[in-house]
Amino acid sequence: MPKRKKKQAKPKGLTFSQWYRQNIAASDPSPAAQARRKQQTDRHSTAIRDPRLRVQARAWNAIAEAYFGGIPLGIKRISTDYLFQQHAFQGNENVLSIGSGTGELEVYLANHRVPNGRVTCIDMAEKMNEKARELAQRTNTKNIRIIHGIAERMKVPTGSQDLVIILTASIPSKKGELRILKQVKRVLKPVPEAKAVISTFFEQEKELKQFKESIREAGLRIANEKVSRLFHGEVALFTLK
C-alpha cells in the first residue's frame, strides 16, 4: 500500500499588518530595558575588518533601538508591499534576508508565510541582530536563524534558497553591490521559481543605471521592475531571477 504524503501546513492567514499591530506596535520596552541596551558597547562592529563596513555597522548599531518597530514607514512599507505582490508563498520555502535589521518582517515570514520552511537573516550590526533574536524568542519562532556577518562573504550554502530578499538597501559602491548580487546568484536554487526581491534607494538616475549594470554582470535577470517616489529620492524595486 503506497505511503500517504505528509500534508504541508498552509501558511497561517494573518496578514503582516495584523501581525505587526499585535506583536510590534503594542510592545513597549520598559525604560530600564532601553537604558541597559543603550549602555551596551559596540564590541561586535570592531570585528569587521573593512573600515567602510565597520563605520556602517557602528551607525546601524547606534539606531537599533529606534529602528525597531519602524516597518510601516516610508521605504520599508513600499518594499514589503512589493514583496507580497511578487511572491506567492507556498509555506515551505527557504528564505534568506540580507540586511535583515531588527527582524520584524523575517519573524512574521517564519511564522505565517513559511511555517514549514526556514528563514535565514544576515546583518552586519549586532545590536540589530539582538533585537531580532529578542523578537524571535518572544514569539517562540523556531524556524529562523540570525547571523552576524557581511553579505559579501556570507557562508550560506550554494543553491539552497528559494527566495532572497534585500529590502531598504543602500549599497554605497559598485564593487560592494556587485559582490552582494553575485552572492545572491550563488545561493538561489537553480529552479525557475527561485527569485530575489530587492529594493534600493537612489537619488540620481546614474545610480539606478549602475545598479542595473551590476545585476546583469552578476548573471541575474530583471523579471519585474518598479520605481516609487519617496521624499528627496526614489525607491527602485526589482524581482530578479
Beta strands, then each sheet from edge to edge (+ up, - down):
strand 1: 94-98
strand 2: 118-123
strand 3: 144-148
strand 4: 163-169
strand 5: 195-202
strand 6: 222-230
strand 7: 233-240
sheet 1: 3+ 2+ 1+ 4+ 5+ 7- 6+
end
